[in-house]
Amino acid sequence: MDFMFLTDNDQTMLNFDPQSKIVSKDKFFECAKKYISTNKKVLLQRQALFSDILKITGLEVFLISLSEKLAEYIPLMKLKQATSTEEKLYSLLYPTVYIELVRFVYEELFSVKDSISSESLRHLYELAKDDIESNEYRQLERYYGKNADKLRSVNSVTLGINLNVLYQPTEAGIISLNKEKFKSGDLLDRIIKLDFEKDEFHCIAPITVIDKKLGFEVSQQVNYAFLNAMEKVLSCGFHHCSNRMLYYIKESLAKYFEYIDSLKFILEAVKRIKVFKDKNIPLCFPSISRDRTFNVVSLYDDSLCRIKEKSEIVPNTVCLENGVCCYILTGPNSGGKTVFINSLTAAQYYFQLGMPIPAKEASLPICDAIFKISVEEQAKVDPVGRFEKECISLSEVLKKFTPNSLALIDEAFTSTSATEALPIAANFISELCNIGGKCIFITHYHELCEKQPKIAKHGERVDYLHTEAHGDHRSYAIQNGKAKSNSYAQSIAKKYGLIEE
């Protein structure tokens, strides 16, 4: 169990177009792939989680601290084989780590438990609560509690080495355990830190035996000697756990470590959400559409939100009706068509991660697949093979498309003439309509309309969207209906004096 998959065996993952990335040049979306779900219950649980993080003061800080603690404990949890000396030392660390982690989770969530609506956080709180109230935990705390904080606060040791007249070591041992780390004696390091003061915690010369050039056997000897000495010091006043108790501790700790990967994703997602909040971009959790309608009110483009101020971005309000399978989108170059489908793609992605989207209001269906074919991606292909590449990509879409899929096609078949492109594009749209689902097809071919027999036979299942331009001015707003086929060409021609006013 983890923060992102609370239902049992949630394997209903969203499929992706293998020909291109859903949202290009964005590492967040690439890393988030494995957390996308098509399970309604999972999405609602995640929405509650992100809602709690945004509303409850201190919850984000708690999750950051929890993530850091779990990351710190990873070496201990990954340990599979150890020498008898190491086992003795680590048998002291397991109980103290367990006590510290459980106490931290319980105390931090106890103060906000009445405000929590997320099942994920409630589960984490109940996990810590059950541990705190268990006989095993009480027994461990009784044995280790008083000294656990001291043990966890050891950050360095002071070593003493006696020498003979030839400066050869005759004996060595641990002088003290220290709460603070010693300071590097490296001159360059001190210059960078602007730290020229010296005290008893400054290293005046590194011990060469810790050099990375040491052979394996020598390194093992040094490690053994040090760990053996540490075990003798730390075991004073501590009782070793029985094998049964150690097994219980490791099993209990493993339950918390199931959260570690999804915690990292959640914190990255929260960073992305805070970008919107800091710029006063509206955020909403979309409701789940029951009739496959896509409805967004004042949807802001995700990528523009990260590089521009709110006042510089034109939001879009669009409703893609259930009865319409394909929307043909036309408009002037640089008029906002590609930005719109990118914004819709990102919104659908956020929605199926359980995150809020940058819009005032929205209702979105759960898609089983998203296919995005971009002219920018196709342009990277050798022009000789570009048309064939487009055909292969769109053929793959048709093979995998279902009534619950979303296809976003940006300027397909631009590598060939209109005479050749129009019937092929019309046939593609017709095939999608036969399957169902939803498609937005961006094109600069205004002739791609009901005049094409393949499109005409589907009637109202094909509709139109457009953007407008008035001279050099672009509205960047998506509007219903067809665009005027010659308005953009005439405005450009007038601009350069090729048509009289």
Helices and strands as residue ranges (DSSP letters): E 15-16, H 27-32, G 33-35, H 40-55, H 59-78, H 84-110, G 113-115, H 119-133, H 135-152, E 156-163, E 169-178, H 187-192, G 208-210, H 216-234, H 243-257, H 260-278, E 287-288, E 294-299, H 302-305, G 310-312, E 316-320, E 326-330, H 337-351, E 361-364, E 369-373, H 375-379, H 383-400, E 405-410, H 418-435, E 438-442, H 453-456, G 459-461, E 462-466, E 469-470, E 473-474, E 479-480, H 487-495
